[in-house]
């Protein structure tokens, strides 16, 4: 299967950054944007100022207002909660037997579905792949060294897609655990809210570090219970992404958590932008309860988001839990 032409659906920061990476890898890239002004600016000035400031984009990137069907594979780069609507608009016929790389990190709020499950429901014959790992759009677009995981069911095609996207500064590692990679990518945003809240409340680096370690343990239980592989969590999509998102102010979820910890939830929602963890947290809690998995950190984040408790009260309750052996 030729993999020379790629269409990126979604011209936000992440979609534009992935288009930049694909162009650097030598692919022919079409970037689909809904806003005609964004299309015009990218094509005329090779910039996407609304999302990436004055960063120069590759002249090889062509922007368009819609998908014309002329590509070897797709990258879906819209927010997790918008994936179903965008995939339905593309339709199962145009997605038939076409590789679709899903790059959103989050569970669908209403259905609790992973991104690949949404794709399977909308376009059952599409070929799902999942891209995740420690990466910020600004770093990828600026050609700063970045390594991620690309997971797919077909090893040969996964390897080929990873090679098609690999460039001087962007390195995808092929893997087979779609479930684990998706869950790690979505749930780490929830834990980033918690770590940010600890930071915002001024509870100290020791508390944040302990929370991060226990988040990894909780994440491991959930991923294995939902059919993922424990080994995935020691790699880029697991520990790598969890550590980055839970410690860096470049992370919107971490910044949102900081605002929550300071008691500024409404301000955070209005000024920080999309924080996928806000939508994923209740879905993750519902999944954990459905499976009977103990997830006190996810429960705590939901208390915080629902304004049913302050971060100090939540941490005190967590510290008062019965002592047990570390696992």
C-alpha positions in Angstrom: 0.0 0.0 0.0 1.5 3.4 -1.0 1.7 5.9 1.9 2.9 9.0 0.1 -0.2 11.2 0.5 -1.7 12.1 3.9 -4.7 14.2 4.8 -4.8 15.7 8.3 -8.3 16.5 9.4 -8.3 19.4 11.9 -6.1 22.5 11.7 -5.8 23.3 15.3 -2.3 23.3 17.0 -2.0 19.5 17.1 -3.3 18.9 13.5 -1.1 21.6 12.1 1.9 20.2 14.0 1.3 16.7 12.7 1.0 18.1 9.2 4.3 19.8 9.7 5.9 16.5 10.8 4.5 14.6 7.9 5.8 17.2 5.4 9.2 17.1 7.0 9.1 13.3 6.5 8.6 13.9 2.8 4.9 13.2 2.5 2.4 15.1 0.4 0.2 16.8 3.0 -3.3 18.2 2.8 -4.5 19.9 6.0 -8.3 20.3 6.3 -9.6 23.3 8.1 -13.2 24.4 8.5 -12.4 28.1 8.6 -11.8 29.6 5.1 -9.6 32.2 6.6 -7.3 29.6 8.1 -7.1 27.8 4.7 -6.2 31.1 3.0 -3.6 32.0 5.6 -1.9 28.7 5.5 -1.8 28.6 1.7 -0.7 32.2 1.2 1.5 32.9 4.2 2.4 29.4 5.4 1.3 30.3 9.0 -1.5 29.3 11.4 -1.3 32.3 13.7 -4.4 31.4 15.8 -2.7 28.3 17.1 1.0 28.4 16.4 1.8 32.1 16.3 4.3 33.2 13.7 5.9 29.7 13.3 6.7 29.1 9.7 5.0 26.0 8.1 6.3 23.9 5.4 5.3 25.2 1.9 4.6 21.5 1.1 1.5 21.7 3.3 -1.7 22.5 1.3 -4.7 23.6 3.2 -8.3 22.7 2.1 -11.8 23.2 3.3 -12.8 19.6 3.0 -11.5 16.1 2.4 -11.5 15.3 -1.3 -10.8 11.6 -0.8 -7.4 11.8 -2.5 -5.0 10.4 0.1 -3.4 7.1 1.1 -4.1 7.6 4.8 -5.7 10.0 7.2 -4.7 11.6 10.5 -7.7 12.6 12.6 -6.7 15.6 14.8 -9.9 17.0 16.2 -10.9 17.1 19.9 -11.9 13.7 21.3 -15.5 14.8 21.9 -15.8 15.9 18.2 -14.4 12.7 16.7 -17.7 10.9 16.1 -19.3 13.9 14.3 -16.3 14.4 12.1 -16.0 10.7 11.2 -19.7 10.5 10.5 -19.3 13.5 8.1 -16.5 11.7 6.3 -18.6 8.6 6.1 -17.9 4.9 5.9 -17.5 4.8 2.2 -14.6 7.2 2.0 -13.0 5.5 5.0 -13.4 2.0 3.7 -10.0 0.1 4.0 -8.3 3.4 4.6 -5.7 3.7 7.4 -7.0 6.3 9.9 -4.5 7.5 12.6 -6.4 8.7 15.6 -4.5 11.4 17.6 -7.1 12.7 20.1 -6.5 11.6 23.7 -9.8 11.0 25.6 -12.8 8.9 26.2 -16.2 10.0 24.7 -18.1 11.6 27.5 -21.5 10.2 26.7 -20.6 6.6 25.6 -17.3 6.0 27.5 -15.9 4.9 24.1 -12.3 5.0 23.1 -11.4 6.7 19.9 -10.9 3.4 18.0 -14.3 2.2 19.2 -15.9 5.4 17.8 -14.2 4.7 14.5 -15.3 1.1 14.5 -18.9 2.2 15.1 -19.0 4.8 12.4 -16.8 3.2 9.8 -16.4 -0.5 10.6 -14.1 -1.2 7.6 -11.6 1.6 8.3 -8.2 0.6 9.5 -7.6 2.1 13.0 -4.2 3.3 14.3 -3.5 5.3 17.5 -0.8 8.0 17.9 0.1 9.0 21.4 3.1 9.8 23.6 4.9 12.7 25.2 4.5 15.5 22.7 3.4 19.1 22.7 2.2 20.6 19.4 4.6 23.6 19.7 7.5 21.2 20.0 6.5 19.0 17.1 5.8 22.0 14.8 9.1 23.7 15.7 11.0 20.5 14.9 12.1 19.8 18.4 13.1 16.2 19.0 9.9 14.2 19.8 9.3 10.4 20.1 5.8 8.9 20.2 4.0 5.6 19.9 2.0 4.5 16.9 -0.2 1.5 17.6 -2.0 -0.7 15.1 -3.3 -4.3 14.7 -1.4 -5.0 11.5 2.3 -5.1 12.4 3.5 -4.6 8.8 1.2 -1.6 8.1 2.0 -0.1 11.5 5.7 -0.3 10.7 5.1 1.3 7.3 3.0 4.2 8.7 5.6 4.8 11.4 8.3 5.0 8.7 6.1 7.3 6.6 5.8 9.8 9.4 9.4 9.5 10.7 11.5 12.6 10.1 14.6 14.3 11.4 12.9 15.4 14.6 9.8 13.2 14.8 10.2 9.5 15.7 7.2 7.2 15.9 7.7 3.8 17.6 5.4 1.1 16.2 3.4 -1.0 18.7 0.4 -3.3 18.8 -1.5 -2.4 21.9 -4.2 0.0 20.7 -6.2 -0.4 23.9 -3.3 0.3 26.2 -2.0 3.3 24.2 -5.5 4.8 24.0 -6.3 4.4 27.6 -2.9 5.7 28.8 -3.3 8.8 26.5 -6.7 9.6 27.7 -6.4 8.9 31.4 -3.1 10.7 31.9 -5.1 13.9 31.3 -7.2 13.1 34.3 -4.1 12.6 36.5 -2.6 15.9 35.1 -5.6 17.7 36.6 -4.9 16.1 40.0 -1.1 16.9 39.8 -1.9 20.5 38.8 -4.4 20.9 41.6 -1.7 19.8 44.1 0.7 22.3 42.6 -1.9 25.1 42.6 -2.8 24.5 46.2 0.9 24.8 47.2 1.0 21.3 48.7 4.6 20.7 47.6 6.7 18.8 45.2 6.8 15.7 47.4 3.0 15.5 47.3 2.9 15.9 43.6 5.6 13.2 43.1 3.7 10.8 45.4 0.5 11.4 43.5 2.2 10.8 40.2 3.6 7.5 41.3 0.2 6.4 42.6 -1.4 7.6 39.4 0.9 5.2 37.5 -0.2 2.3 39.7 -3.9 3.2 39.3 -3.5 3.6 35.5 -1.8 0.2 35.4 -4.8 -1.5 37.1 -7.3 0.2 34.8 -5.4 -0.5 31.5 -4.9 -4.2 32.3 -8.6 -4.6 33.4 -9.8 -3.0 30.2 -7.7 -5.3 28.0 -4.5 -3.3 27.5 -1.0 -4.6 28.2 1.0 -3.7 31.3 4.2 -3.4 29.2 2.7 -0.4 27.3 2.8 1.6 30.4 6.5 1.5 30.7 6.9 3.1 27.3 6.4 6.5 25.6 2.6 6.3 25.6 2.5 5.3 29.3 5.2 6.6 31.6 6.6 9.1 29.1 3.3 10.9 28.4 2.1 10.7 32.0 5.3 12.3 33.3 5.2 15.1 30.7 1.5 16.0 31.1 1.6 15.9 34.9 4.6 18.2 35.3 4.7 20.8 32.6 2.8 24.1 32.4 2.7 23.5 28.6 0.0 21.0 29.4 -3.5 22.5 29.4 -4.7 19.8 31.7 -2.0 20.6 34.2 -2.7 24.3 34.0 -6.4 23.7 34.4 -5.6 21.6 37.5 -3.4 24.5 38.9 -6.3 26.8 38.6 -8.6 24.3 40.3 -6.1 24.0 43.1 -6.2 27.8 43.5 -10.0 27.8 43.6 -10.3 29.2 40.1 -12.3 26.6 38.3 -14.5 29.0 36.4 -11.6 31.1 35.4 -9.7 28.1 34.2 -12.5 26.9 32.0 -12.8 30.3 30.3 -9.2 31.1 29.7 -7.0 28.0 29.4 -8.7 26.3 26.5 -9.7 22.8 25.9 -8.7 20.4 28.7 -9.7 16.9 27.6 -9.3 15.5 31.1 -12.4 17.4 32.2 -14.5 15.3 29.8 -12.6 12.1 30.3 -12.7 12.2 34.1 -16.4 11.2 34.6 -16.1 8.6 31.8 -13.1 7.1 33.4 -14.9 7.0 36.8 -17.8 5.2 35.2 -15.6 2.7 33.6 -13.7 2.0 36.8 -16.9 1.5 38.8 -18.3 -0.7 36.1 -15.3 -3.0 36.4 -15.0 -2.8 40.1 -11.5 -1.2 39.9 -10.4 0.9 42.8 -9.6 4.3 41.4 -9.4 6.8 44.3 -7.5 9.4 42.3 -10.0 9.5 39.5 -12.8 9.7 42.1 -10.9 12.6 43.7 -10.6 14.5 40.4 -14.3 14.1 39.9 -15.0 15.5 43.3 -12.8 18.5 42.5 -14.4 19.1 39.1 -17.9 18.9 40.6 -16.8 21.4 43.3 -17.9 18.9 45.9 -14.7 19.3 47.8 -11.5 21.4 47.9 -8.1 20.0 47.1 -7.0 20.2 50.7 -10.0 18.1 51.9 -9.4 15.6 49.1 -5.7 15.1 49.9 -6.5 14.7 53.6 -9.0 12.0 52.7 -6.5 10.2 50.5 -3.9 10.4 53.2 -6.3 8.8 55.7 -7.0 5.8 53.6 -6.1 2.5 55.2 -2.4 1.6 55.0 -1.5 -1.2 52.6 1.5 -2.7 50.9 2.7 -0.8 47.8 1.6 -2.5 44.5 
